[in-house]
Amino acid sequence: MKHKIKVVLKETEDRTSKIWLDNDNNKLLFDPLGVMNCNPMYVYITVSNDVEPIEEDDYYIDLETKVVHMASNTHETWENEVKIISTTDPKLRRTGDEGIIDIAFGEELPQLSQSFIKEFVANPNGEWEVEYKNIQISSYINKHTRLNVLQFEKIPKLNQDNTVNITSVEEKMYSREEVVGLLHSSLDATKTTRPRFRKIFSDQLNNWIKENL
């Protein structure tokens, strides 16, 4: 499954960053050489709270101030804040209880592939989505049905190099044959049993197809 993301840029002093902002042209550059008046930027990949609610020890960013925080269990409402699921900022690390590294995410938050960074620099106004997967986190026996109930958690799908799968959102294009098939399937779904009415609907549909497709 895939979910749309929001890319947040934040200025940094890290000169090793691959993404820079050309202040003269307000244009992003990939690993520039010899370009004057530009600043390095960090990239933060975020998802809405509907996709991944912010929980304790998660990193999140305020979309207005662009300040990064780690969540505590005392924060009750999230208005302008969204969870960071991947970043080029190497300082953000996930740790578990007693400082043990969270195995699910590695020592750092999931990183961004160089190929995505290049694509984003070339098209910063594009729409992007990240691939997720479900993992089983627990199971229990329902005391009423006596059935085993499995509980799953949704997490970003990671590659072996700890990068997330981010792709551009492409508009689905349908052929004429596909559209006609979908329209006739919709007519079949109405389950109109009276032949007279079905013929009327079918004739109207065929006339619309001839005039519009």
GROMACS elastic network, one bead per residue, 0.5 to 0.9 nm:
[ bonds ]
;  ai    aj funct       b0    kb
    1   130     6  0.84585   500
    1   131     6  0.58131   500
    1   132     6  0.54352   500
    1   133     6  0.66215   500
    1   134     6  0.89982   500
    2   129     6  0.60420   500
    2   130     6  0.53938   500
    2   132     6  0.57822   500
    2   133     6  0.86879   500
    2   166     6  0.89877   500
    3    47     6  0.77857   500
    3    51     6  0.74254   500
    3   128     6  0.84586   500
    3   129     6  0.51261   500
    3   130     6  0.54886   500
    3   131     6  0.66356   500
    3   132     6  0.74466   500
    4    47     6  0.69710   500
    4    48     6  0.84175   500
    4   127     6  0.75352   500
    4   128     6  0.58408   500
    4   130     6  0.63517   500
    4   169     6  0.80158   500
    5    45     6  0.65410   500
    5    46     6  0.56390   500
    5    48     6  0.75265   500
    5   127     6  0.78264   500
    5   128     6  0.59150   500
    5   129     6  0.53089   500
    5   130     6  0.66221   500
    5   166     6  0.87882   500
    6    44     6  0.83025   500
    6    45     6  0.60489   500
    6    46     6  0.52296   500
    6    47     6  0.61877   500
    6    48     6  0.81136   500
    6   127     6  0.82492   500
    6   128     6  0.76429   500
    6   129     6  0.85709   500
    7    43     6  0.67957   500
    7    44     6  0.58566   500
    7    46     6  0.63470   500
    7    47     6  0.89037   500
    7   124     6  0.86812   500
    7   128     6  0.84983   500
    8    42     6  0.82807   500
    8    43     6  0.58496   500
    8    44     6  0.50722   500
    8    45     6  0.64711   500
    8    46     6  0.74756   500
    8    61     6  0.87030   500
    8    63     6  0.77906   500
    8    66     6  0.80126   500
    9    41     6  0.62458   500
    9    42     6  0.57427   500
    9    44     6  0.64000   500
    9    66     6  0.83069   500
   10    40     6  0.86165   500
   10    41     6  0.53985   500
   10    42     6  0.52603   500
   10    43     6  0.66370   500
   10    44     6  0.79942   500
   10    66     6  0.67965   500
   10    67     6  0.88630   500
   11    14     6  0.88390   500
   11    20     6  0.86377   500
   11    21     6  0.85269   500
   11    39     6  0.67998   500
   11    40     6  0.60478   500
   11    42     6  0.62219   500
   12    15     6  0.80515   500
   12    17     6  0.84257   500
   12    39     6  0.75033   500
   12    40     6  0.57095   500
   12    41     6  0.53232   500
   12    42     6  0.62837   500
   13    16     6  0.88566   500
   13    17     6  0.87730   500
   13    39     6  0.78360   500
   13    40     6  0.65328   500
   13    41     6  0.80392   500
   14    17     6  0.58914   500
   14    40     6  0.65015   500
   14    41     6  0.78995   500
   14    42     6  0.84187   500
   15    18     6  0.84129   500
   15    39     6  0.83861   500
   15    40     6  0.61414   500
   15    41     6  0.89317   500
   16    19     6  0.89979   500
   16    31     6  0.84977   500
   16    40     6  0.79318   500
   17    20     6  0.73142   500
   17    31     6  0.73121   500
   17    40     6  0.58140   500
   17    41     6  0.65476   500
   17    42     6  0.69335   500
   17    88     6  0.77959   500
   17    89     6  0.86818   500
   18    29     6  0.81821   500
   18    30     6  0.56040   500
   18    32     6  0.79832   500
   18    40     6  0.74653   500
   18    41     6  0.78872   500
   18    42     6  0.85296   500
   18    88     6  0.87874   500
   18   114     6  0.85767   500
   18   117     6  0.79528   500
   18   118     6  0.89836   500
   19    28     6  0.67818   500
   19    29     6  0.58568   500
   19    31     6  0.59316   500
   19    32     6  0.81742   500
   19    39     6  0.85686   500
   19    40     6  0.59399   500
   19    41     6  0.55314   500
   19    42     6  0.71148   500
   19    43     6  0.80829   500
   19   117     6  0.76004   500
   19   118     6  0.86503   500
   19   121     6  0.74010   500
   20    27     6  0.84126   500
   20    28     6  0.56894   500
   20    29     6  0.51288   500
   20    30     6  0.63958   500
   20    31     6  0.68553   500
   20    32     6  0.72259   500
   20    38     6  0.62349   500
   20    39     6  0.52926   500
   20    41     6  0.54129   500
   20    42     6  0.86207   500
   21    24     6  0.88461   500
   21    25     6  0.85303   500
   21    26     6  0.64147   500
   21    27     6  0.57501   500
   21    29     6  0.61149   500
   21    30     6  0.89420   500
   21    37     6  0.86316   500
   21    38     6  0.52307   500
   21    39     6  0.52595   500
   21    40     6  0.63912   500
   21    41     6  0.68652   500
   22    25     6  0.56679   500
   22    26     6  0.53025   500
   22    27     6  0.51766   500
   22    28     6  0.60582   500
   22    29     6  0.68323   500
   22    35     6  0.79126   500
   22    36     6  0.79202   500
   22    37     6  0.64196   500
   22    39     6  0.68285   500
   23    27     6  0.71899   500
   23    28     6  0.89731   500
   23    36     6  0.88139   500
   23    37     6  0.59178   500
   23    38     6  0.53472   500
   23    39     6  0.74626   500
   24    27     6  0.79779   500
   24    36     6  0.87948   500
   24    37     6  0.68974   500
   24    38     6  0.77679   500
   25    28     6  0.86932   500
   27   121     6  0.85303   500
   28   120     6  0.89667   500
   28   121     6  0.56004   500
   28   122     6  0.78043   500
   28   124     6  0.78551   500
   29    32     6  0.60644   500
   29    38     6  0.88556   500
   29   118     6  0.87966   500
   29   121     6  0.62325   500
   29   122     6  0.81955   500
   30   117     6  0.78272   500
   30   118     6  0.64950   500
   30   121     6  0.64682   500
   30   122     6  0.86525   500
   31    40     6  0.89983   500
   32    35     6  0.62259   500
   32    38     6  0.89858   500
   33    36     6  0.88936   500
   35    38     6  0.68474   500
   41    88     6  0.89689   500
   42    87     6  0.73702   500
   42    88     6  0.57183   500
   42    89     6  0.58670   500
   43    86     6  0.83593   500
   43    87     6  0.54752   500
   43    88     6  0.54644   500
   43    89     6  0.70746   500
   43   112     6  0.86412   500
   43   117     6  0.88742   500
   44    61     6  0.83404   500
   44    84     6  0.62433   500
   44    85     6  0.77315   500
   44    86     6  0.61080   500
   44    88     6  0.68570   500
   44    89     6  0.76671   500
   45    83     6  0.83330   500
   45    84     6  0.56598   500
   45    85     6  0.58171   500
   45    86     6  0.50553   500
   45    87     6  0.58874   500
   45    88     6  0.89995   500
   45   112     6  0.87244   500
   46    60     6  0.80701   500
   46    61     6  0.82620   500
   46    82     6  0.60778   500
   46    83     6  0.54150   500
   46    85     6  0.57112   500
   46    86     6  0.72498   500
   46    87     6  0.88649   500
   47    50     6  0.80549   500
   47    51     6  0.63294   500
   47    52     6  0.66486   500
   47    53     6  0.88783   500
   47    82     6  0.63272   500
   47    83     6  0.60531   500
   47    84     6  0.70682   500
   47    85     6  0.72881   500
   48    51     6  0.54785   500
   48    52     6  0.64627   500
   48    53     6  0.75302   500
   48    81     6  0.88094   500
   48    82     6  0.59342   500
   48    83     6  0.71923   500
   49    54     6  0.66069   500
   49    78     6  0.81596   500
   49    81     6  0.85500   500
   49    82     6  0.63404   500
   49    83     6  0.71735   500
   50    53     6  0.62435   500
   51   154     6  0.84277   500
   52    55     6  0.86715   500
   52    82     6  0.87115   500
   52    83     6  0.70935   500
   52   154     6  0.78514   500
   52   155     6  0.83369   500
   53    82     6  0.81624   500
   53    83     6  0.72445   500
   54    57     6  0.86264   500
   54    58     6  0.62422   500
   54    59     6  0.80078   500
   54    60     6  0.72968   500
   54    71     6  0.71925   500
   54    78     6  0.80372   500
   54    81     6  0.86003   500
   54    82     6  0.71104   500
   54    83     6  0.56799   500
   54    84     6  0.89980   500
   55    58     6  0.56148   500
   55    59     6  0.87479   500
   55    71     6  0.64336   500
   55    72     6  0.75326   500
   55    73     6  0.73362   500
   55    83     6  0.87080   500
   56    59     6  0.87180   500
   56    70     6  0.76825   500
   56    73     6  0.52891   500
   56    74     6  0.86851   500
   56    75     6  0.87800   500
   57    70     6  0.55306   500
   57    71     6  0.50043   500
   57    72     6  0.61152   500
   57    73     6  0.82959   500
   57    94     6  0.78398   500
   57    95     6  0.82225   500
   57    96     6  0.84933   500
   58    69     6  0.83175   500
   58    70     6  0.55307   500
   58    71     6  0.53464   500
   58    72     6  0.81762   500
   58    83     6  0.69471   500
   58    84     6  0.76713   500
   58    85     6  0.88283   500
   58    94     6  0.79175   500
   59    68     6  0.69134   500
   59    69     6  0.56869   500
   59    71     6  0.61959   500
   59    82     6  0.86809   500
   59    83     6  0.60695   500
   59    84     6  0.56298   500
   59    85     6  0.79870   500
   59    92     6  0.77151   500
   59    93     6  0.88809   500
   59    94     6  0.85116   500
   60    67     6  0.84794   500
   60    68     6  0.57664   500
   60    69     6  0.55342   500
   60    70     6  0.62525   500
   60    71     6  0.69904   500
   60    81     6  0.63109   500
   60    82     6  0.53846   500
   60    84     6  0.50765   500
   60    85     6  0.85626   500
   61    64     6  0.87618   500
   61    65     6  0.82430   500
   61    66     6  0.58148   500
   61    67     6  0.56105   500
   61    69     6  0.62606   500
   61    70     6  0.87274   500
   61    80     6  0.82882   500
   61    81     6  0.54515   500
   61    82     6  0.57348   500
   61    83     6  0.66008   500
   61    84     6  0.67698   500
   62    65     6  0.55510   500
   62    67     6  0.54988   500
   62    68     6  0.66169   500
   62    69     6  0.81678   500
   62    79     6  0.87443   500
   62    80     6  0.56068   500
   62    82     6  0.67997   500
   63    66     6  0.52448   500
   63    67     6  0.78838   500
   63    80     6  0.55176   500
   63    81     6  0.59644   500
   63    82     6  0.74338   500
   64    67     6  0.82116   500
   64    80     6  0.67920   500
   64    81     6  0.84421   500
   65    68     6  0.88288   500
   68    84     6  0.88962   500
   71    74     6  0.82389   500
   71    75     6  0.71208   500
   72    75     6  0.60800   500
   73    76     6  0.76903   500
   75    78     6  0.78617   500
   78    81     6  0.55712   500
   78    82     6  0.76368   500
   79    82     6  0.83090   500
   84    87     6  0.72868   500
   84   109     6  0.85860   500
   85   109     6  0.69521   500
   85   110     6  0.67933   500
   85   111     6  0.88324   500
   85   156     6  0.75959   500
   85   164     6  0.87808   500
   86    89     6  0.87115   500
   86   109     6  0.57228   500
   86   111     6  0.53839   500
   86   112     6  0.66931   500
   86   163     6  0.79727   500
   86   164     6  0.72058   500
   87    90     6  0.76537   500
   87    92     6  0.81013   500
   87   109     6  0.67544   500
   87   110     6  0.66939   500
   87   111     6  0.53982   500
   87   112     6  0.63156   500
   88    91     6  0.89534   500
   88    92     6  0.89899   500
   88   109     6  0.87949   500
   88   110     6  0.86740   500
   88   111     6  0.59632   500
   88   112     6  0.63338   500
   89    92     6  0.61766   500
   89   109     6  0.86004   500
   89   111     6  0.84231   500
   90    93     6  0.74558   500
   90   108     6  0.67250   500
   90   109     6  0.79433   500
   90   111     6  0.85584   500
   91   108     6  0.77624   500
   92   108     6  0.62292   500
   92   109     6  0.62645   500
   93   101     6  0.84961   500
   93   105     6  0.88961   500
   93   106     6  0.83640   500
   93   107     6  0.58871   500
   93   109     6  0.56926   500
   94   100     6  0.89499   500
   94   101     6  0.64933   500
   94   102     6  0.59233   500
   94   103     6  0.89865   500
   94   105     6  0.69968   500
   94   106     6  0.74434   500
   94   107     6  0.63228   500
   94   108     6  0.60890   500
   94   109     6  0.63099   500
   95    98     6  0.81252   500
   95    99     6  0.54524   500
   95   100     6  0.55581   500
   95   102     6  0.51405   500
   95   103     6  0.87753   500
   95   106     6  0.88922   500
   95   107     6  0.75874   500
   95   108     6  0.89336   500
   96    99     6  0.55696   500
   96   101     6  0.55983   500
   96   102     6  0.52106   500
   96   103     6  0.87348   500
   97   100     6  0.57857   500
   97   101     6  0.83269   500
   97   102     6  0.86658   500
   98   101     6  0.89897   500
   99   102     6  0.88088   500
  100   103     6  0.85972   500
  101   104     6  0.88079   500
  101   105     6  0.83596   500
  101   106     6  0.67628   500
  101   107     6  0.59941   500
  101   108     6  0.89865   500
  102   105     6  0.58305   500
  102   106     6  0.60273   500
  102   107     6  0.70862   500
  103   106     6  0.51130   500
  103   107     6  0.77155   500
  105   108     6  0.67400   500
  105   109     6  0.60020   500
  105   110     6  0.63642   500
  105   158     6  0.85954   500
  105   162     6  0.76385   500
  106   109     6  0.69639   500
  106   110     6  0.76785   500
  106   162     6  0.74312   500
  107   110     6  0.89423   500
  108   111     6  0.76395   500
  108   162     6  0.85081   500
  109   162     6  0.82015   500
  109   163     6  0.89786   500
  110   156     6  0.86847   500
  110   158     6  0.73883   500
  110   161     6  0.88993   500
  110   162     6  0.53137   500
  110   163     6  0.52946   500
  110   164     6  0.62665   500
  111   161     6  0.83323   500
  111   162     6  0.59908   500
  111   164     6  0.65498   500
  112   115     6  0.83445   500
  112   116     6  0.67242   500
  112   117     6  0.69012   500
  112   162     6  0.83158   500
  112   163     6  0.52175   500
  112   164     6  0.62815   500
  112   165     6  0.84039   500
  112   166     6  0.83959   500
  113   116     6  0.53805   500
  113   117     6  0.64594   500
  113   118     6  0.88489   500
  113   161     6  0.87153   500
  113   162     6  0.89161   500
  113   163     6  0.57916   500
  113   164     6  0.74169   500
  113   165     6  0.83246   500
  113   166     6  0.87050   500
  114   117     6  0.50131   500
  114   118     6  0.62349   500
  114   119     6  0.86473   500
  115   118     6  0.52490   500
  115   119     6  0.62945   500
  115   120     6  0.86477   500
  116   120     6  0.59708   500
  116   121     6  0.85143   500
  116   165     6  0.87922   500
  116   166     6  0.69459   500
  116   167     6  0.77274   500
  117   120     6  0.50909   500
  117   121     6  0.61414   500
  117   122     6  0.86117   500
  118   121     6  0.52015   500
  118   122     6  0.62858   500
  118   123     6  0.86738   500
  119   122     6  0.51204   500
  119   123     6  0.61327   500
  119   124     6  0.80687   500
  119   168     6  0.89732   500
  120   125     6  0.81361   500
  120   126     6  0.75962   500
  121   124     6  0.55129   500
  123   126     6  0.55141   500
  123   127     6  0.89507   500
  124   127     6  0.84577   500
  126   168     6  0.71185   500
  126   169     6  0.79263   500
  127   167     6  0.86685   500
  127   168     6  0.58076   500
  127   169     6  0.54363   500
  127   170     6  0.83440   500
  128   166     6  0.66174   500
  128   167     6  0.56303   500
  128   169     6  0.51716   500
  128   170     6  0.87808   500
  129   165     6  0.83507   500
  129   166     6  0.55847   500
  129   167     6  0.55953   500
  129   168     6  0.62109   500
  129   169     6  0.62011   500
  130   156     6  0.71665   500
  130   157     6  0.81853   500
  130   164     6  0.70856   500
  130   165     6  0.56023   500
  130   167     6  0.65302   500
  130   168     6  0.88524   500
  131   155     6  0.87505   500
  131   156     6  0.59908   500
  131   157     6  0.57575   500
  131   158     6  0.86121   500
  131   164     6  0.74546   500
  131   165     6  0.55646   500
  131   166     6  0.66009   500
  131   167     6  0.82978   500
  132   154     6  0.64882   500
  132   155     6  0.55103   500
  132   158     6  0.86134   500
  132   165     6  0.84655   500
  133   153     6  0.82928   500
  133   154     6  0.57206   500
  133   155     6  0.56801   500
  133   156     6  0.61874   500
  133   157     6  0.56209   500
  134   152     6  0.59397   500
  134   153     6  0.55052   500
  134   155     6  0.64028   500
  134   156     6  0.87076   500
  134   157     6  0.88236   500
  135   151     6  0.84618   500
  135   152     6  0.53031   500
  135   153     6  0.53868   500
  135   154     6  0.65128   500
  135   155     6  0.74567   500
  136   139     6  0.79914   500
  136   150     6  0.69180   500
  136   151     6  0.58237   500
  136   153     6  0.63461   500
  137   150     6  0.79086   500
  137   151     6  0.58317   500
  137   152     6  0.53885   500
  137   153     6  0.63601   500
  138   149     6  0.85108   500
  138   150     6  0.60873   500
  138   151     6  0.52416   500
  138   152     6  0.71331   500
  139   148     6  0.67034   500
  139   149     6  0.54233   500
  139   151     6  0.58104   500
  139   152     6  0.88664   500
  140   147     6  0.82722   500
  140   148     6  0.56424   500
  140   149     6  0.53101   500
  140   150     6  0.67133   500
  140   151     6  0.83965   500
  141   144     6  0.86820   500
  141   145     6  0.81252   500
  141   146     6  0.56923   500
  141   147     6  0.54952   500
  141   149     6  0.59556   500
  141   150     6  0.88668   500
  142   145     6  0.55306   500
  142   147     6  0.54452   500
  142   148     6  0.63523   500
  142   149     6  0.65818   500
  143   146     6  0.52779   500
  143   147     6  0.78588   500
  144   147     6  0.81478   500
  145   148     6  0.86685   500
  155   158     6  0.89036   500
  156   164     6  0.66400   500
  156   165     6  0.79711   500
  157   163     6  0.85478   500
  157   164     6  0.61201   500
  157   165     6  0.66749   500
  158   161     6  0.78149   500
  158   162     6  0.56355   500
  158   163     6  0.55686   500
  158   165     6  0.67663   500
  159   162     6  0.53578   500
  159   163     6  0.53656   500
  159   164     6  0.63225   500
  159   165     6  0.73537   500
  160   163     6  0.73657   500
  161   164     6  0.89664   500
  167   170     6  0.87449   500
  170   173     6  0.88396   500
  174   177     6  0.80384   500
  174   178     6  0.59022   500
  174   179     6  0.64182   500
  175   178     6  0.51676   500
  175   179     6  0.63996   500
  175   180     6  0.87252   500
  176   179     6  0.51998   500
  176   180     6  0.61984   500
  176   181     6  0.85610   500
  176   213     6  0.67597   500
  177   180     6  0.51632   500
  177   181     6  0.60994   500
  177   182     6  0.86425   500
  178   181     6  0.50599   500
  178   182     6  0.61910   500
  178   183     6  0.86739   500
  179   182     6  0.51012   500
  179   183     6  0.62028   500
  179   184     6  0.86968   500
  179   213     6  0.87403   500
  180   183     6  0.51447   500
  180   184     6  0.62613   500
  180   185     6  0.85327   500
  180   209     6  0.73234   500
  180   213     6  0.86410   500
  181   184     6  0.52600   500
  181   185     6  0.60734   500
  181   186     6  0.86201   500
  182   186     6  0.61903   500
  182   187     6  0.87143   500
  183   186     6  0.50891   500
  183   187     6  0.64112   500
  183   188     6  0.87806   500
  183   205     6  0.78337   500
  184   188     6  0.62265   500
  184   189     6  0.85833   500
  184   202     6  0.82558   500
  184   205     6  0.80980   500
  185   188     6  0.50053   500
  185   189     6  0.61483   500
  185   190     6  0.88964   500
  186   190     6  0.66558   500
  187   190     6  0.54288   500
  187   191     6  0.74732   500
  187   192     6  0.81878   500
  187   198     6  0.85235   500
  187   201     6  0.77693   500
  187   202     6  0.75812   500
  187   205     6  0.85400   500
  188   191     6  0.56237   500
  188   192     6  0.76016   500
  189   192     6  0.82607   500
  190   193     6  0.89468   500
  191   198     6  0.88406   500
  192   195     6  0.77188   500
  192   197     6  0.72406   500
  192   198     6  0.58797   500
  193   196     6  0.88331   500
  193   197     6  0.80636   500
  193   198     6  0.70737   500
  194   197     6  0.56673   500
  194   198     6  0.62079   500
  194   199     6  0.87508   500
  195   198     6  0.50212   500
  195   199     6  0.60530   500
  195   200     6  0.86356   500
  196   199     6  0.53137   500
  196   200     6  0.64366   500
  196   201     6  0.88722   500
  197   200     6  0.50595   500
  197   201     6  0.62452   500
  197   202     6  0.85085   500
  198   201     6  0.51527   500
  198   202     6  0.60090   500
  198   203     6  0.85431   500
  199   203     6  0.59910   500
  199   204     6  0.84911   500
  200   203     6  0.52103   500
  200   204     6  0.61926   500
  200   205     6  0.85851   500
  201   204     6  0.51477   500
  201   205     6  0.61114   500
  201   206     6  0.86443   500
  202   205     6  0.50716   500
  202   206     6  0.61514   500
  202   207     6  0.86065   500
  203   206     6  0.51378   500
  203   207     6  0.61325   500
  203   208     6  0.86045   500
  204   207     6  0.51809   500
  204   208     6  0.62275   500
  204   209     6  0.86829   500
  205   208     6  0.51242   500
  205   209     6  0.62309   500
  205   210     6  0.87605   500
  206   209     6  0.50401   500
  206   210     6  0.62764   500
  206   211     6  0.87231   500
  207   210     6  0.51663   500
  207   211     6  0.62785   500
  207   212     6  0.86252   500
  208   211     6  0.51728   500
  208   212     6  0.59229   500
  208   213     6  0.79340   500
  209   212     6  0.53392   500
  209   213     6  0.52895   500
  210   213     6  0.59546   500
